[in-house]
Amino acid sequence: MSHYVQIVTAIKDQKALVRALDRMGFGKHKVELHDTPQNLYGYQGDVRSQKAHIILRRNYVGHASNDIGFERVNGLYVAHISEYDQGCYGSDWQKRLFTYYGVEKAKLELEKQGTEYVEDMDTEGRPRIRISIS
Amino acid sequence: MAEIILTFEWDGKTVNKETKGFTGNDCVKKTKFLEDALGTAGTRKLKAEYYAEPTNLTSESGTERTKSKY
């Protein structure tokens, strides 16, 4: 009748990642989407070695920042964030982003099925989704 | 009323899924799509009631009712 299970999230859905970026302050107008990976540029306009399918251009990232990108590799998105930008967009920022990815991915799946849900926070301040099935 | 609760850890990778009030293994069947969509599910910890089979009992008044074995 009931069970618990822990799921390890895999970042593979473009739409959910874009929705998560929106929650982190990068609305759709700040996000470039590409079918084939495009060059990332540095703060001086130099072409960097990485390419990405989802790109936040440096003018939206911050003063003296480089482009941030998410490249799809073997079906999973990998973040390209320069060492300089790790200051503002380091581990904590990425954990928050990927947590929101999970929330948005679950919501997308529920919306596809027309299932209603309630999103809130639990007593420990973690995002939570509750679904009642009659 | 059955319920699914997803709780998202701030580590960016762990989602805890809990189900309540499902019948038999419906809790697995009806919620596996979420596990598949999110990533890779770890070991499933079944609650005691998962193993419960509904048993029909007849009361003295003859009214049929359902009760868990446990």
N, CA and C atoms of all chains as a GROMACS GRO file, in nm:
protein
  612
    1MET      N    1   0.081  -0.119   0.000
    1MET     CA    2   0.000   0.000   0.000
    1MET      C    3   0.086   0.126   0.000
    2SER      N    4   0.200   0.114   0.062
    2SER     CA    5   0.280   0.236   0.074
    2SER      C    6   0.429   0.202   0.077
    3HIS      N    7   0.508   0.298   0.032
    3HIS     CA    8   0.652   0.277   0.035
    3HIS      C    9   0.726   0.410   0.035
    4TYR      N   10   0.854   0.401   0.067
    4TYR     CA   11   0.945   0.514   0.052
    4TYR      C   12   1.048   0.474  -0.053
    5VAL      N   13   1.092   0.572  -0.129
    5VAL     CA   14   1.206   0.545  -0.218
    5VAL      C   15   1.282   0.676  -0.239
    6GLN      N   16   1.413   0.663  -0.249
    6GLN     CA   17   1.496   0.780  -0.274
    6GLN      C   18   1.538   0.775  -0.421
    7ILE      N   19   1.526   0.888  -0.488
    7ILE     CA   20   1.556   0.894  -0.631
    7ILE      C   21   1.674   0.990  -0.651
    8VAL      N   22   1.771   0.948  -0.733
    8VAL     CA   23   1.882   1.037  -0.767
    8VAL      C   24   1.849   1.102  -0.901
    9THR      N   25   1.843   1.235  -0.900
    9THR     CA   26   1.799   1.309  -1.018
    9THR      C   27   1.903   1.306  -1.130
   10ALA      N   28   1.854   1.291  -1.252
   10ALA     CA   29   1.940   1.301  -1.370
   10ALA      C   30   1.891   1.423  -1.449
   11ILE      N   31   1.982   1.514  -1.481
   11ILE     CA   32   1.944   1.639  -1.548
   11ILE      C   33   1.941   1.613  -1.699
   12LYS      N   34   1.821   1.586  -1.752
   12LYS     CA   35   1.814   1.547  -1.894
   12LYS      C   36   1.702   1.617  -1.971
   13ASP      N   37   1.618   1.694  -1.903
   13ASP     CA   38   1.504   1.755  -1.970
   13ASP      C   39   1.526   1.906  -1.986
   14GLN      N   40   1.532   1.948  -2.112
   14GLN     CA   41   1.559   2.089  -2.141
   14GLN      C   42   1.454   2.181  -2.080
   15LYS      N   43   1.327   2.142  -2.097
   15LYS     CA   44   1.218   2.228  -2.052
   15LYS      C   45   1.222   2.247  -1.900
   16ALA      N   46   1.249   2.139  -1.829
   16ALA     CA   47   1.254   2.148  -1.682
   16ALA      C   48   1.374   2.233  -1.639
   17LEU      N   49   1.485   2.220  -1.711
   17LEU     CA   50   1.603   2.299  -1.676
   17LEU      C   51   1.578   2.448  -1.701
   18VAL      N   52   1.509   2.478  -1.811
   18VAL     CA   53   1.475   2.619  -1.841
   18VAL      C   54   1.382   2.674  -1.733
   19ARG      N   55   1.286   2.594  -1.688
   19ARG     CA   56   1.196   2.639  -1.582
   19ARG      C   57   1.272   2.659  -1.451
   20ALA      N   58   1.371   2.573  -1.426
   20ALA     CA   59   1.453   2.588  -1.304
   20ALA      C   60   1.537   2.716  -1.313
   21LEU      N   61   1.591   2.743  -1.431
   21LEU     CA   62   1.670   2.867  -1.449
   21LEU      C   63   1.582   2.989  -1.427
   22ASP      N   64   1.458   2.981  -1.470
   22ASP     CA   65   1.364   3.091  -1.450
   22ASP      C   66   1.348   3.118  -1.299
   23ARG      N   67   1.340   3.012  -1.222
   23ARG     CA   68   1.326   3.027  -1.076
   23ARG      C   69   1.452   3.086  -1.014
   24MET      N   70   1.564   3.071  -1.083
   24MET     CA   71   1.690   3.125  -1.032
   24MET      C   72   1.716   3.266  -1.086
   25GLY      N   73   1.615   3.324  -1.153
   25GLY     CA   74   1.627   3.463  -1.200
   25GLY      C   75   1.667   3.478  -1.345
   26PHE      N   76   1.677   3.367  -1.417
   26PHE     CA   77   1.709   3.374  -1.559
   26PHE      C   78   1.583   3.339  -1.639
   27GLY      N   79   1.501   3.440  -1.661
   27GLY     CA   80   1.377   3.422  -1.737
   27GLY      C   81   1.407   3.382  -1.881
   28LYS      N   82   1.301   3.345  -1.953
   28LYS     CA   83   1.318   3.291  -2.089
   28LYS      C   84   1.397   3.384  -2.181
   29HIS      N   85   1.378   3.517  -2.163
   29HIS     CA   86   1.445   3.611  -2.252
   29HIS      C   87   1.597   3.614  -2.228
   30LYS      N   88   1.642   3.555  -2.118
   30LYS     CA   89   1.786   3.552  -2.087
   30LYS      C   90   1.851   3.419  -2.121
   31VAL      N   91   1.770   3.327  -2.175
   31VAL     CA   92   1.820   3.190  -2.199
   31VAL      C   93   1.817   3.158  -2.348
   32GLU      N   94   1.931   3.120  -2.402
   32GLU     CA   95   1.937   3.076  -2.543
   32GLU      C   96   1.927   2.924  -2.548
   33LEU      N   97   1.847   2.876  -2.642
   33LEU     CA   98   1.833   2.730  -2.660
   33LEU      C   99   1.880   2.693  -2.801
   34HIS      N  100   1.959   2.588  -2.811
   34HIS     CA  101   2.012   2.546  -2.940
   34HIS      C  102   2.002   2.395  -2.957
   35ASP      N  103   1.970   2.352  -3.080
   35ASP     CA  104   1.968   2.208  -3.109
   35ASP      C  105   2.109   2.152  -3.117
   36THR      N  106   2.198   2.234  -3.171
   36THR     CA  107   2.340   2.191  -3.176
   36THR      C  108   2.420   2.284  -3.084
   37PRO      N  109   2.522   2.233  -3.018
   37PRO     CA  110   2.596   2.315  -2.922
   37PRO      C  111   2.665   2.434  -2.988
   38GLN      N  112   2.656   2.547  -2.922
   38GLN     CA  113   2.715   2.672  -2.974
   38GLN      C  114   2.830   2.718  -2.885
   39ASN      N  115   2.915   2.801  -2.940
   39ASN     CA  116   3.031   2.850  -2.865
   39ASN      C  117   2.990   2.931  -2.743
   40LEU      N  118   3.070   2.917  -2.639
   40LEU     CA  119   3.060   3.006  -2.523
   40LEU      C  120   3.170   3.111  -2.537
   41TYR      N  121   3.140   3.233  -2.491
   41TYR     CA  122   3.237   3.342  -2.502
   41TYR      C  123   3.279   3.391  -2.364
   42GLY      N  124   3.405   3.436  -2.359
   42GLY     CA  125   3.458   3.490  -2.236
   42GLY      C  126   3.425   3.637  -2.221
   43TYR      N  127   3.464   3.697  -2.111
   43TYR     CA  128   3.426   3.835  -2.081
   43TYR      C  129   3.485   3.936  -2.179
   44GLN      N  130   3.592   3.897  -2.250
   44GLN     CA  131   3.652   3.987  -2.349
   44GLN      C  132   3.607   3.954  -2.491
   45GLY      N  133   3.507   3.868  -2.500
   45GLY     CA  134   3.456   3.830  -2.630
   45GLY      C  135   3.533   3.716  -2.694
   46ASP      N  136   3.623   3.658  -2.621
   46ASP     CA  137   3.703   3.547  -2.671
   46ASP      C  138   3.622   3.417  -2.673
   47VAL      N  139   3.645   3.336  -2.774
   47VAL     CA  140   3.575   3.207  -2.782
   47VAL      C  141   3.638   3.111  -2.683
   48ARG      N  142   3.554   3.053  -2.600
   48ARG     CA  143   3.604   2.958  -2.501
   48ARG      C  144   3.604   2.817  -2.560
   49SER      N  145   3.665   2.728  -2.491
   49SER     CA  146   3.680   2.592  -2.546
   49SER      C  147   3.549   2.511  -2.539
   50GLN      N  148   3.459   2.553  -2.449
   50GLN     CA  149   3.336   2.475  -2.434
   50GLN      C  150   3.223   2.524  -2.526
   51LYS      N  151   3.131   2.434  -2.553
   51LYS     CA  152   3.009   2.467  -2.627
   51LYS      C  153   2.891   2.423  -2.542
   52ALA      N  154   2.774   2.475  -2.576
   52ALA     CA  155   2.657   2.438  -2.495
   52ALA      C  156   2.528   2.449  -2.575
   53HIS      N  157   2.428   2.374  -2.529
   53HIS     CA  158   2.295   2.376  -2.591
   53HIS      C  159   2.205   2.481  -2.524
   54ILE      N  160   2.229   2.505  -2.397
   54ILE     CA  161   2.154   2.607  -2.323
   54ILE      C  162   2.256   2.709  -2.274
   55ILE      N  163   2.234   2.836  -2.309
   55ILE     CA  164   2.339   2.936  -2.279
   55ILE      C  165   2.279   3.059  -2.209
   56LEU      N  166   2.350   3.101  -2.103
   56LEU     CA  167   2.322   3.229  -2.039
   56LEU      C  168   2.437   3.320  -2.081
   57ARG      N  169   2.408   3.420  -2.163
   57ARG     CA  170   2.517   3.505  -2.211
   57ARG      C  171   2.570   3.593  -2.099
   58ARG      N  172   2.696   3.628  -2.111
   58ARG     CA  173   2.770   3.694  -2.002
   58ARG      C  174   2.709   3.826  -1.958
   59ASN      N  175   2.640   3.895  -2.050
   59ASN     CA  176   2.580   4.024  -2.010
   59ASN      C  177   2.467   4.004  -1.909
   60TYR      N  178   2.410   3.884  -1.904
   60TYR     CA  179   2.306   3.855  -1.804
   60TYR      C  180   2.364   3.791  -1.678
   61VAL      N  181   2.487   3.741  -1.692
   61VAL     CA  182   2.547   3.667  -1.579
   61VAL      C  183   2.607   3.763  -1.477
   62GLY      N  184   2.677   3.864  -1.524
   62GLY     CA  185   2.734   3.960  -1.430
   62GLY      C  186   2.850   4.037  -1.491
   63HIS      N  187   2.892   4.142  -1.422
   63HIS     CA  188   3.002   4.226  -1.468
   63HIS      C  189   3.129   4.141  -1.476
   64ALA      N  190   3.199   4.148  -1.589
   64ALA     CA  191   3.324   4.074  -1.610
   64ALA      C  192   3.304   3.922  -1.609
   65SER      N  193   3.180   3.880  -1.630
   65SER     CA  194   3.154   3.735  -1.631
   65SER      C  195   3.173   3.675  -1.770
   66ASN      N  196   3.180   3.544  -1.770
   66ASN     CA  197   3.184   3.468  -1.895
   66ASN      C  198   3.048   3.402  -1.916
   67ASP      N  199   3.026   3.355  -2.038
   67ASP     CA  200   2.900   3.284  -2.062
   67ASP      C  201   2.892   3.160  -1.973
   68ILE      N  202   2.770   3.127  -1.934
   68ILE     CA  203   2.745   3.000  -1.864
   68ILE      C  204   2.668   2.911  -1.961
   69GLY      N  205   2.706   2.785  -1.968
   69GLY     CA  206   2.638   2.696  -2.061
   69GLY      C  207   2.605   2.560  -2.000
   70PHE      N  208   2.509   2.496  -2.060
   70PHE     CA  209   2.473   2.359  -2.022
   70PHE      C  210   2.477   2.276  -2.150
   71GLU      N  211   2.569   2.184  -2.153
   71GLU     CA  212   2.589   2.102  -2.273
   71GLU      C  213   2.527   1.964  -2.251
   72ARG      N  214   2.455   1.918  -2.351
   72ARG     CA  215   2.395   1.784  -2.342
   72ARG      C  216   2.498   1.681  -2.389
   73VAL      N  217   2.540   1.597  -2.297
   73VAL     CA  218   2.640   1.494  -2.328
   73VAL      C  219   2.580   1.358  -2.290
   74ASN      N  220   2.567   1.272  -2.389
   74ASN     CA  221   2.505   1.140  -2.366
   74ASN      C  222   2.370   1.152  -2.295
   75GLY      N  223   2.295   1.252  -2.334
   75GLY     CA  224   2.159   1.268  -2.281
   75GLY      C  225   2.149   1.342  -2.150
   76LEU      N  226   2.262   1.377  -2.090
   76LEU     CA  227   2.259   1.449  -1.962
   76LEU      C  228   2.323   1.586  -1.979
   77TYR      N  229   2.267   1.685  -1.909
   77TYR     CA  230   2.324   1.820  -1.918
   77TYR      C  231   2.440   1.836  -1.820
   78VAL      N  232   2.547   1.893  -1.872
   78VAL     CA  233   2.667   1.922  -1.792
   78VAL      C  234   2.684   2.073  -1.791
   79ALA      N  235   2.707   2.131  -1.673
   79ALA     CA  236   2.722   2.277  -1.662
   79ALA      C  237   2.865   2.318  -1.695
   80HIS      N  238   2.879   2.425  -1.776
   80HIS     CA  239   3.009   2.487  -1.800
   80HIS      C  240   3.007   2.625  -1.735
   81ILE      N  241   3.076   2.636  -1.624
   81ILE     CA  242   3.081   2.762  -1.550
   81ILE      C  243   3.228   2.793  -1.525
   82SER      N  244   3.272   2.911  -1.568
   82SER     CA  245   3.414   2.943  -1.557
   82SER      C  246   3.458   2.953  -1.411
   83GLU      N  247   3.587   2.942  -1.390
   83GLU     CA  248   3.641   2.950  -1.254
   83GLU      C  249   3.604   3.085  -1.191
   84TYR      N  250   3.611   3.191  -1.270
   84TYR     CA  251   3.577   3.324  -1.219
   84TYR      C  252   3.431   3.327  -1.169
   85ASP      N  253   3.343   3.268  -1.247
   85ASP     CA  254   3.200   3.274  -1.212
   85ASP      C  255   3.158   3.173  -1.105
   86GLN      N  256   3.251   3.085  -1.070
   86GLN     CA  257   3.219   2.991  -0.961
   86GLN      C  258   3.194   3.068  -0.831
   87GLY      N  259   3.245   3.192  -0.823
   87GLY     CA  260   3.222   3.272  -0.703
   87GLY      C  261   3.075   3.293  -0.677
   88CYS      N  262   3.002   3.331  -0.780
   88CYS     CA  263   2.857   3.356  -0.765
   88CYS      C  264   2.773   3.235  -0.806
   89TYR      N  265   2.827   3.156  -0.895
   89TYR     CA  266   2.748   3.045  -0.952
   89TYR      C  267   2.816   2.911  -0.926
   90GLY      N  268   2.869   2.897  -0.807
   90GLY     CA  269   2.942   2.776  -0.771
   90GLY      C  270   2.850   2.665  -0.724
   91SER      N  271   2.905   2.585  -0.636
   91SER     CA  272   2.837   2.463  -0.591
   91SER      C  273   2.698   2.491  -0.531
   92ASP      N  274   2.689   2.591  -0.444
   92ASP     CA  275   2.560   2.619  -0.379
   92ASP      C  276   2.454   2.659  -0.481
   93TRP      N  277   2.494   2.744  -0.577
   93TRP     CA  278   2.401   2.789  -0.680
   93TRP      C  279   2.356   2.670  -0.766
   94GLN      N  280   2.452   2.585  -0.800
   94GLN     CA  281   2.419   2.470  -0.885
   94GLN      C  282   2.328   2.370  -0.812
   95LYS      N  283   2.355   2.351  -0.682
   95LYS     CA  284   2.269   2.259  -0.606
   95LYS      C  285   2.126   2.311  -0.602
   96ARG      N  286   2.114   2.442  -0.582
   96ARG     CA  287   1.980   2.503  -0.578
   96ARG      C  288   1.911   2.487  -0.714
   97LEU      N  289   1.987   2.516  -0.820
   97LEU     CA  290   1.932   2.505  -0.956
   97LEU      C  291   1.885   2.361  -0.982
   98PHE      N  292   1.968   2.264  -0.948
   98PHE     CA  293   1.934   2.125  -0.979
   98PHE      C  294   1.822   2.072  -0.887
   99THR      N  295   1.811   2.130  -0.768
   99THR     CA  296   1.696   2.095  -0.683
   99THR      C  297   1.568   2.145  -0.750
  100TYR      N  298   1.572   2.269  -0.799
  100TYR     CA  299   1.454   2.322  -0.870
  100TYR      C  300   1.427   2.245  -0.998
  101TYR      N  301   1.533   2.194  -1.060
  101TYR     CA  302   1.514   2.109  -1.179
  101TYR      C  303   1.422   1.992  -1.142
  102GLY      N  304   1.454   1.926  -1.030
  102GLY     CA  305   1.373   1.811  -0.988
  102GLY      C  306   1.228   1.849  -0.966
  103VAL      N  307   1.208   1.962  -0.901
  103VAL     CA  308   1.071   2.011  -0.874
  103VAL      C  309   0.998   2.034  -1.006
  104GLU      N  310   1.065   2.104  -1.097
  104GLU     CA  311   1.000   2.138  -1.224
  104GLU      C  312   0.978   2.015  -1.312
  105LYS      N  313   1.070   1.920  -1.307
  105LYS     CA  314   1.054   1.797  -1.386
  105LYS      C  315   0.933   1.718  -1.336
  106ALA      N  316   0.922   1.708  -1.203
  106ALA     CA  317   0.806   1.636  -1.147
  106ALA      C  318   0.677   1.708  -1.186
  107LYS      N  319   0.675   1.840  -1.179
  107LYS     CA  320   0.554   1.915  -1.214
  107LYS      C  321   0.518   1.896  -1.361
  108LEU      N  322   0.620   1.897  -1.448
  108LEU     CA  323   0.594   1.876  -1.591
  108LEU      C  324   0.528   1.741  -1.616
  109GLU      N  325   0.578   1.637  -1.550
  109GLU     CA  326   0.522   1.503  -1.569
  109GLU      C  327   0.378   1.497  -1.518
  110LEU      N  328   0.353   1.562  -1.406
  110LEU     CA  329   0.217   1.562  -1.350
  110LEU      C  330   0.123   1.642  -1.440
  111GLU      N  331   0.172   1.754  -1.493
  111GLU     CA  332   0.090   1.836  -1.582
  111GLU      C  333   0.056   1.760  -1.711
  112LYS      N  334   0.153   1.682  -1.761
  112LYS     CA  335   0.130   1.600  -1.881
  112LYS      C  336   0.012   1.506  -1.859
  113GLN      N  337   0.003   1.454  -1.738
  113GLN     CA  338  -0.102   1.357  -1.706
  113GLN      C  339  -0.229   1.424  -1.657
  114GLY      N  340  -0.226   1.555  -1.646
  114GLY     CA  341  -0.344   1.627  -1.597
  114GLY      C  342  -0.370   1.603  -1.449
  115THR      N  343  -0.265   1.569  -1.376
  115THR     CA  344  -0.277   1.542  -1.233
  115THR      C  345  -0.254   1.670  -1.153
  116GLU      N  346  -0.346   1.699  -1.064
  116GLU     CA  347  -0.331   1.820  -0.982
  116GLU      C  348  -0.232   1.794  -0.869
  117TYR      N  349  -0.163   1.899  -0.828
  117TYR     CA  350  -0.064   1.886  -0.720
  117TYR      C  351  -0.060   2.016  -0.641
  118VAL      N  352   0.000   2.005  -0.525
  118VAL     CA  353   0.023   2.125  -0.443
  118VAL      C  354   0.173   2.133  -0.417
  119GLU      N  355   0.231   2.248  -0.447
  119GLU     CA  356   0.373   2.268  -0.418
  119GLU      C  357   0.386   2.357  -0.295
  120ASP      N  358   0.465   2.314  -0.200
  120ASP     CA  359   0.491   2.396  -0.082
  120ASP      C  360   0.628   2.359  -0.027
  121MET      N  361   0.653   2.395   0.097
  121MET     CA  362   0.780   2.361   0.162
  121MET      C  363   0.746   2.274   0.283
  122ASP      N  364   0.835   2.180   0.316
  122ASP     CA  365   0.810   2.102   0.436
  122ASP      C  366   0.862   2.180   0.558
  123THR      N  367   0.852   2.121   0.675
  123THR     CA  368   0.889   2.193   0.798
  123THR      C  369   1.038   2.223   0.804
  124GLU      N  370   1.116   2.152   0.723
  124GLU     CA  371   1.261   2.177   0.721
  124GLU      C  372   1.302   2.270   0.607
  125GLY      N  373   1.203   2.330   0.540
  125GLY     CA  374   1.233   2.426   0.434
  125GLY      C  375   1.272   2.365   0.302
  126ARG      N  376   1.237   2.238   0.284
  126ARG     CA  377   1.267   2.174   0.156
  126ARG      C  378   1.144   2.182   0.065
  127PRO      N  379   1.166   2.202  -0.066
  127PRO     CA  380   1.053   2.202  -0.158
  127PRO      C  381   0.980   2.067  -0.152
  128ARG      N  382   0.848   2.075  -0.162
  128ARG     CA  383   0.768   1.951  -0.152
  128ARG      C  384   0.652   1.959  -0.251
  129ILE      N  385   0.618   1.845  -0.309
  129ILE     CA  386   0.500   1.835  -0.396
  129ILE      C  387   0.411   1.726  -0.340
  130ARG      N  388   0.284   1.760  -0.323
  130ARG     CA  389   0.188   1.662  -0.271
  130ARG      C  390   0.080   1.638  -0.376
  131ILE      N  391   0.051   1.510  -0.396
  131ILE     CA  392  -0.050   1.472  -0.495
  131ILE      C  393  -0.151   1.382  -0.425
  132SER      N  394  -0.277   1.420  -0.432
  132SER     CA  395  -0.382   1.336  -0.375
  132SER      C  396  -0.452   1.262  -0.487
  133ILE      N  397  -0.469   1.131  -0.470
  133ILE     CA  398  -0.534   1.049  -0.572
  133ILE      C  399  -0.656   0.983  -0.510
  134SER      N  400  -0.774   1.015  -0.564
  134SER     CA  401  -0.897   0.958  -0.504
  134SER      C  402  -0.932   0.827  -0.573
  135MET      N  403  -0.837   0.783   0.028
  135MET     CA  404  -0.761   0.879  -0.053
  135MET      C  405  -0.610   0.846  -0.046
  136ALA      N  406  -0.550   0.818  -0.160
  136ALA     CA  407  -0.407   0.788  -0.163
  136ALA      C  408  -0.328   0.918  -0.184
  137GLU      N  409  -0.206   0.917  -0.140
  137GLU     CA  410  -0.126   1.038  -0.149
  137GLU      C  411   0.019   1.006  -0.188
  138ILE      N  412   0.076   1.092  -0.270
  138ILE     CA  413   0.218   1.084  -0.305
  138ILE      C  414   0.282   1.212  -0.255
  139ILE      N  415   0.394   1.197  -0.186
  139ILE     CA  416   0.466   1.316  -0.138
  139ILE      C  417   0.609   1.309  -0.189
  140LEU      N  418   0.647   1.413  -0.261
  140LEU     CA  419   0.786   1.424  -0.309
  140LEU      C  420   0.854   1.534  -0.229
  141THR      N  421   0.966   1.504  -0.170
  141THR     CA  422   1.043   1.605  -0.097
  141THR      C  423   1.180   1.615  -0.161
  142PHE      N  424   1.221   1.738  -0.190
  142PHE     CA  425   1.344   1.760  -0.267
  142PHE      C  426   1.454   1.813  -0.175
  143GLU      N  427   1.560   1.734  -0.164
  143GLU     CA  428   1.674   1.779  -0.082
  143GLU      C  429   1.746   1.892  -0.156
  144TRP      N  430   1.807   1.982  -0.079
  144TRP     CA  431   1.879   2.095  -0.140
  144TRP      C  432   2.016   2.055  -0.193
  145ASP      N  433   2.046   1.924  -0.195
  145ASP     CA  434   2.175   1.882  -0.250
  145ASP      C  435   2.173   1.877  -0.403
  146GLY      N  436   2.056   1.905  -0.461
  146GLY     CA  437   2.045   1.910  -0.606
  146GLY      C  438   2.033   1.776  -0.674
  147LYS      N  439   2.023   1.669  -0.597
  147LYS     CA  440   2.016   1.538  -0.663
  147LYS      C  441   1.924   1.437  -0.596
  148THR      N  442   1.880   1.464  -0.474
  148THR     CA  443   1.803   1.362  -0.403
  148THR      C  444   1.656   1.402  -0.388
  149VAL      N  445   1.570   1.312  -0.430
  149VAL     CA  446   1.427   1.331  -0.414
  149VAL      C  447   1.374   1.214  -0.331
  150ASN      N  448   1.302   1.244  -0.225
  150ASN     CA  449   1.240   1.140  -0.144
  150ASN      C  450   1.095   1.126  -0.185
  151LYS      N  451   1.056   1.006  -0.220
  151LYS     CA  452   0.916   0.983  -0.257
  151LYS      C  453   0.851   0.893  -0.153
  152GLU      N  454   0.737   0.938  -0.104
  152GLU     CA  455   0.662   0.858  -0.008
  152GLU      C  456   0.520   0.842  -0.062
  153THR      N  457   0.468   0.722  -0.052
  153THR     CA  458   0.329   0.702  -0.091
  153THR      C  459   0.249   0.653   0.029
  154LYS      N  460   0.125   0.689   0.032
  154LYS     CA  461   0.038   0.650   0.143
  154LYS      C  462  -0.098   0.608   0.088
  155GLY      N  463  -0.156   0.507   0.147
  155GLY     CA  464  -0.297   0.474   0.120
  155GLY      C  465  -0.325   0.402  -0.010
  156PHE      N  466  -0.223   0.350  -0.077
  156PHE     CA  467  -0.250   0.274  -0.200
  156PHE      C  468  -0.286   0.129  -0.164
  157THR      N  469  -0.348   0.061  -0.260
  157THR     CA  470  -0.385  -0.079  -0.238
  157THR      C  471  -0.281  -0.170  -0.302
  158GLY      N  472  -0.233  -0.269  -0.226
  158GLY     CA  473  -0.136  -0.365  -0.278
  158GLY      C  474  -0.016  -0.293  -0.337
  159ASN      N  475   0.025  -0.337  -0.457
  159ASN     CA  476   0.143  -0.274  -0.517
  159ASN      C  477   0.106  -0.160  -0.612
  160ASP      N  478  -0.016  -0.108  -0.601
  160ASP     CA  479  -0.056   0.010  -0.680
  160ASP      C  480   0.037   0.128  -0.655
  161CYS      N  481   0.090   0.134  -0.533
  161CYS     CA  482   0.178   0.246  -0.499
  161CYS      C  483   0.300   0.247  -0.589
  162VAL      N  484   0.345   0.130  -0.631
  162VAL     CA  485   0.460   0.123  -0.720
  162VAL      C  486   0.414   0.149  -0.864
  163LYS      N  487   0.309   0.075  -0.904
  163LYS     CA  488   0.260   0.085  -1.043
  163LYS      C  489   0.222   0.228  -1.081
  164LYS      N  490   0.149   0.294  -0.991
  164LYS     CA  491   0.092   0.424  -1.026
  164LYS      C  492   0.186   0.542  -1.006
  165THR      N  493   0.303   0.516  -0.950
  165THR     CA  494   0.394   0.629  -0.925
  165THR      C  495   0.531   0.610  -0.989
  166LYS      N  496   0.549   0.496  -1.057
  166LYS     CA  497   0.681   0.468  -1.113
  166LYS      C  498   0.718   0.569  -1.222
  167PHE      N  499   0.617   0.625  -1.290
  167PHE     CA  500   0.647   0.722  -1.395
  167PHE      C  501   0.726   0.841  -1.340
  168LEU      N  502   0.701   0.876  -1.215
  168LEU     CA  503   0.774   0.988  -1.155
  168LEU      C  504   0.920   0.952  -1.132
  169GLU      N  505   0.941   0.829  -1.086
  169GLU     CA  506   1.079   0.783  -1.065
  169GLU      C  507   1.155   0.782  -1.197
  170ASP      N  508   1.089   0.726  -1.300
  170ASP     CA  509   1.154   0.716  -1.432
  170ASP      C  510   1.186   0.855  -1.488
  171ALA      N  511   1.095   0.950  -1.466
  171ALA     CA  512   1.115   1.084  -1.519
  171ALA      C  513   1.226   1.158  -1.446
  172LEU      N  514   1.235   1.135  -1.317
  172LEU     CA  515   1.330   1.213  -1.236
  172LEU      C  516   1.473   1.159  -1.245
  173GLY      N  517   1.488   1.029  -1.252
  173GLY     CA  518   1.624   0.976  -1.256
  173GLY      C  519   1.629   0.829  -1.222
  174THR      N  520   1.709   0.795  -1.123
  174THR     CA  521   1.728   0.655  -1.086
  174THR      C  522   1.681   0.632  -0.944
  175ALA      N  523   1.590   0.537  -0.928
  175ALA     CA  524   1.538   0.507  -0.795
  175ALA      C  525   1.630   0.412  -0.722
  176GLY      N  526   1.645   0.439  -0.592
  176GLY     CA  527   1.726   0.350  -0.509
  176GLY      C  528   1.642   0.238  -0.453
  177THR      N  529   1.684   0.187  -0.340
  177THR     CA  530   1.613   0.075  -0.278
  177THR      C  531   1.477   0.121  -0.226
  178ARG      N  532   1.376   0.044  -0.259
  178ARG     CA  533   1.241   0.076  -0.215
  178ARG      C  534   1.219   0.020  -0.075
  179LYS      N  535   1.176   0.104   0.016
  179LYS     CA  536   1.146   0.056   0.151
  179LYS      C  537   0.995   0.048   0.166
  180LEU      N  538   0.947  -0.076   0.171
  180LEU     CA  539   0.802  -0.095   0.176
  180LEU      C  540   0.754  -0.081   0.319
  181LYS      N  541   0.643  -0.011   0.333
  181LYS     CA  542   0.584   0.000   0.466
  181LYS      C  543   0.510  -0.130   0.496
  182ALA      N  544   0.485  -0.156   0.621
  182ALA     CA  545   0.423  -0.283   0.663
  182ALA      C  546   0.293  -0.309   0.589
  183GLU      N  547   0.215  -0.204   0.565
  183GLU     CA  548   0.084  -0.225   0.506
  183GLU      C  549   0.092  -0.270   0.360
  184TYR      N  550   0.212  -0.255   0.299
  184TYR     CA  551   0.228  -0.301   0.161
  184TYR      C  552   0.193  -0.450   0.151
  185TYR      N  553   0.231  -0.524   0.256
  185TYR     CA  554   0.214  -0.670   0.254
  185TYR      C  555   0.073  -0.712   0.296
  186ALA      N  556  -0.005  -0.618   0.339
  186ALA     CA  557  -0.138  -0.652   0.388
  186ALA      C  558  -0.230  -0.688   0.273
  187GLU      N  559  -0.304  -0.796   0.290
  187GLU     CA  560  -0.403  -0.834   0.189
  187GLU      C  561  -0.540  -0.808   0.248
  188PRO      N  562  -0.628  -0.746   0.172
  188PRO     CA  563  -0.761  -0.722   0.224
  188PRO      C  564  -0.831  -0.855   0.254
  189THR      N  565  -0.898  -0.863   0.367
  189THR     CA  566  -0.969  -0.984   0.405
  189THR      C  567  -1.114  -0.949   0.430
  190ASN      N  568  -1.203  -1.025   0.370
  190ASN     CA  569  -1.344  -0.996   0.390
  190ASN      C  570  -1.392  -1.061   0.519
  191LEU      N  571  -1.456  -0.986   0.601
  191LEU     CA  572  -1.510  -1.036   0.728
  191LEU      C  573  -1.660  -1.011   0.728
  192THR      N  574  -1.730  -1.097   0.792
  192THR     CA  575  -1.874  -1.075   0.804
  192THR      C  576  -1.907  -1.051   0.952
  193SER      N  577  -1.969  -0.942   0.977
  193SER     CA  578  -2.002  -0.908   1.115
  193SER      C  579  -2.127  -0.984   1.157
  194GLU      N  580  -2.156  -0.976   1.284
  194GLU     CA  581  -2.273  -1.048   1.336
  194GLU      C  582  -2.402  -1.006   1.267
  195SER      N  583  -2.404  -0.880   1.228
  195SER     CA  584  -2.526  -0.832   1.163
  195SER      C  585  -2.532  -0.874   1.017
  196GLY      N  586  -2.426  -0.942   0.972
  196GLY     CA  587  -2.425  -0.989   0.835
  196GLY      C  588  -2.370  -0.886   0.737
  197THR      N  589  -2.334  -0.769   0.787
  197THR     CA  590  -2.279  -0.666   0.699
  197THR      C  591  -2.135  -0.700   0.664
  198GLU      N  592  -2.105  -0.703   0.537
  198GLU     CA  593  -1.968  -0.737   0.498
  198GLU      C  594  -1.880  -0.614   0.512
  199ARG      N  595  -1.763  -0.634   0.563
  199ARG     CA  596  -1.670  -0.524   0.575
  199ARG      C  597  -1.530  -0.575   0.543
  200THR      N  598  -1.440  -0.487   0.519
  200THR     CA  599  -1.305  -0.525   0.483
  200THR      C  600  -1.209  -0.483   0.592
  201LYS      N  601  -1.118  -0.574   0.622
  201LYS     CA  602  -1.020  -0.542   0.726
  201LYS      C  603  -0.885  -0.600   0.684
  202SER      N  604  -0.783  -0.528   0.716
  202SER     CA  605  -0.649  -0.577   0.687
  202SER      C  606  -0.617  -0.694   0.781
  203LYS      N  607  -0.531  -0.786   0.733
  203LYS     CA  608  -0.485  -0.896   0.816
  203LYS      C  609  -0.404  -0.844   0.934
  204TYR      N  610  -0.338  -0.730   0.912
  204TYR     CA  611  -0.245  -0.680   1.013
  204TYR      C  612  -0.308  -0.567   1.094
   0.00000   0.00000   0.00000
